[in-house]
Structures are given as C-alpha cells and as structure tokens.
Amino acid sequence: MAQVDLSCYQNPEFERGGSVWKEMLWILCSHLFFQHNLAVWNQLKIWLLRRFGAQLGKGVLIKPNVQIKFPWKLRIGNHVWIGEHVWIDNLDFVHIGDHVCISQGALLLCGNHNYKSATFKLMTQPIHLENGVWIGAKAIVCPGVHCGSHAVLGVSAVAVNNLEKYMIYQGNPAQAIRIRVLNSK
C-alpha cells in the first residue's frame, strides 16, 4: 500500500502571482501594518494593499490582526468590513462584493492538499462572496465556495459547498437553516 512521502512534495504549477522580492516586501509590510493589535490608520492599510495590487472599493474597513497571503489576488468591493484576526489565505483569487462583513477570526481558505496524492499535491480554487454576505466569527469558507448574495455563514460554521442567496447556514458542514429576511431601514 502506498504511503505519504512529503520529501517528494513539489508545487511547480502553483502560480504565486508575484516575484520573490514583491512577496518578501509584502510579508514585511504585512507584519508591520496588519498583523498586530495596534489600530494602524485604516487608510494606510488600504493604500498599501492597492500598491501591492489589491483592488479595493471605497469605505473598506480593515481591523487589527488581519492576515492576507497575496494582496495581488484580492478584489474587495465597497463598504466591506474585515474583522480582527481574519485570515484571507488567498492562494487563489478571492472576490468580495459590496457591503460584505467578515467577522472576527474567520478564515477564507483557497487551498488544500490532495489526500489521495502520495506527494500531498496542493490544490487551489477561488472564493467568491457576493454582495451583502456575512461570514460569522471563526467561520471557515473552503476552496471553491461561492456565497450567493446576502447569504449568512454562522459562527464557527464551515462552508464546504456553495451557499445560496438569502439563506442562513450553520454547522460543520454548513447546512441551510432558514431564509434571511432583511427589514427595511
């Protein structure tokens, strides 16, 4: 029976999307301005992300201790809130629509390893959060998941499949529990 052999792990087809120098400079900026408890001026974080290739709309709020793997693989719409300790592990593209809330400790995970591969081959897929989505605290969005407009992923829920629009999901794996009804202003 075959066994896992991590000494043979290679990832030649993975597209990092930036040069080694760009990635090293981003790691430094990320540690200095994003990954700590100090409330660094939000506009500085927005400016840095744009300089590294992220596309961001207006009114984006990024709280302390946010980790973003590759800003050049990140698209964020208008009036998006990203809470403390969010980790956007965007080994692939992450598209975030307008008026999205990603709560504290949430994880957007674009990569995983093939458990059937003896060399633990990396697999990546993009994540797409449509307008009005709310990702609850400590929730996980797995590779390839598309969250429909105004879907809610509850606290600590794990989205392994697409979320339908205007549905509320809970659990691991996340299951639809009811329709999201929004009251008018």
Secondary structure in CASP SS format (residue, H / E / C, confidence):
PFRMAT SS
TARGET T0000
AUTHOR 0000-0000-0000
METHOD secondary structure of the structure
MODEL  1
M C 1.00
A C 1.00
Q C 1.00
V C 1.00
D C 1.00
L H 1.00
S H 1.00
C H 1.00
Y C 1.00
Q C 1.00
N C 1.00
P C 1.00
E C 1.00
F C 1.00
E C 1.00
R C 1.00
G C 1.00
G C 1.00
S C 1.00
V H 1.00
W H 1.00
K H 1.00
E H 1.00
M H 1.00
L H 1.00
W H 1.00
I H 1.00
L H 1.00
C H 1.00
S H 1.00
H H 1.00
L H 1.00
F H 1.00
F C 1.00
Q C 1.00
H C 1.00
N C 1.00
L C 1.00
A C 1.00
V C 1.00
W C 1.00
N H 1.00
Q H 1.00
L H 1.00
K H 1.00
I H 1.00
W H 1.00
L H 1.00
L H 1.00
R H 1.00
R H 1.00
F C 1.00
G C 1.00
A C 1.00
Q E 1.00
L E 1.00
G C 1.00
K C 1.00
G C 1.00
V C 1.00
L E 1.00
I E 1.00
K C 1.00
P C 1.00
N C 1.00
V C 1.00
Q E 1.00
I E 1.00
K C 1.00
F C 1.00
P H 1.00
W H 1.00
K H 1.00
L E 1.00
R E 1.00
I E 1.00
G C 1.00
N C 1.00
H C 1.00
V C 1.00
W E 1.00
I E 1.00
G C 1.00
E C 1.00
H C 1.00
V C 1.00
W E 1.00
I E 1.00
D E 1.00
N C 1.00
L C 1.00
D C 1.00
F C 1.00
V E 1.00
H E 1.00
I E 1.00
G C 1.00
D C 1.00
H C 1.00
V C 1.00
C E 1.00
I E 1.00
S C 1.00
Q C 1.00
G C 1.00
A C 1.00
L E 1.00
L E 1.00
L E 1.00
C C 1.00
G E 1.00
N E 1.00
H E 1.00
N C 1.00
Y C 1.00
K C 1.00
S C 1.00
A C 1.00
T C 1.00
F C 1.00
K C 1.00
L E 1.00
M E 1.00
T E 1.00
Q C 1.00
P C 1.00
I E 1.00
H E 1.00
L E 1.00
E C 1.00
N C 1.00
G C 1.00
V C 1.00
W E 1.00
I E 1.00
G C 1.00
A C 1.00
K C 1.00
A C 1.00
I E 1.00
V E 1.00
C C 1.00
P C 1.00
G C 1.00
V C 1.00
H E 1.00
C E 1.00
G C 1.00
S C 1.00
H C 1.00
A C 1.00
V E 1.00
L E 1.00
G C 1.00
V C 1.00
S C 1.00
A C 1.00
V E 1.00
A E 1.00
V C 1.00
N C 1.00
N C 1.00
L E 1.00
E C 1.00
K C 1.00
Y C 1.00
M E 1.00
I E 1.00
Y E 1.00
Q E 1.00
G C 1.00
N C 1.00
P C 1.00
A C 1.00
Q E 1.00
A E 1.00
I E 1.00
R E 1.00
I E 1.00
R C 1.00
V C 1.00
L C 1.00
N C 1.00
S C 1.00
K C 1.00
END
